[in-house]
């Protein structure tokens, strides 16, 4: 895990290189995809991307945590957590590249 994460700007450049879209077109396309995923998750819908995986939400219970600097108890409100379940194809590809 020594590689830095891919950024949105890098994804946009990749879309531009693969499709011939301009930067603004590639940015708008990526923004639309991401907004669609977020919109579905906000409505508690699953988003399944074949070959990649499934995004879903699950309830997060309220609880308590500790501030690591002060030790003070900090309440955590209930909410939603995003869950990602990788597709079998993604798992297989990642496993094959490790061998």
N, C-alpha and C positions, 0 to 999 in steps of 0.2 A: 504494500500500500504506500510505496514511496512516491508515487506520481501525484502531482497536484490535480485538483478536480478540474474537469472541463467547464469552462465558463459559458455564459449565454452568448457572449461575443464570439467565442470560438465555434459554438454551434451555428451561429448565423453565418460565419465565414464558410463553414462546411456546407451548409445549404446553398450558399451562393456558388461555391465551386462545383457542386454536384448538379445544380439545376440551371445555372445561368441567370438566376434572378438577380436583380439589383439588391443592394444592401437594404434599402427601405422595404422592398417586397419580401425579402427573406425575413427581416425583423417582424414585419406585420404577420407573415405566415406563422412564424414561431410563436408570436404573442397570441394569435388566435387559437393555436393548439393548446398552449398552456392555460389560457383563459377558459377554454372548453373543459379541460380536465378539472380545473379548480371549481368551475360552475357545477359540474356533475358531483364532485365531492361535497360541495356545500349542500346539495340536495340529497346527500347520503346515497348517491348512486355509485356503482362500481364502474371503473374505467379499465377495460381489458384491451391491451395492445399485444396482438399476437407476436410471439417471438421475443417480447420484452417481459411482460408480466401484467399483473392486475393491481390497480390502486383502489383502496377502499377506506372507509372510515370506521372507527369503532369508538364507543363511548369511553371517556376517561373519567374515572371516579375522582371525587375531591380527595385531598389528602394533605399531608404535611411534609415539608422538606426542611432542610437546614441550610442557612447561609454559610458557605464554607469559610468565609472570612471572619464572621462574628459568632457563629454558632447559634444565632437567633433562629427560632422556628418561623417558617414562612408558610402560610396557607396556600395550597394549590387549588384553584377553583375547578369544578367539573367542566368538561368540555369534550372535544373530539380529538382523536389522534388519527393520523394518516398511517395506513398500513400498506406495504408493498409486498406482494408475493411474486417472486420471479417465475417466469414461464419455464417449462421443462427444457425448451430449446436453448434459452439463455443459460440455464444451469449446465446443460451438456456442452455448449460452446466454451464456457468458462472452465469447465473441468478438463476438456480436451487441451486447452492451451496451457494448463498447469503441468501436463505430463511431459 
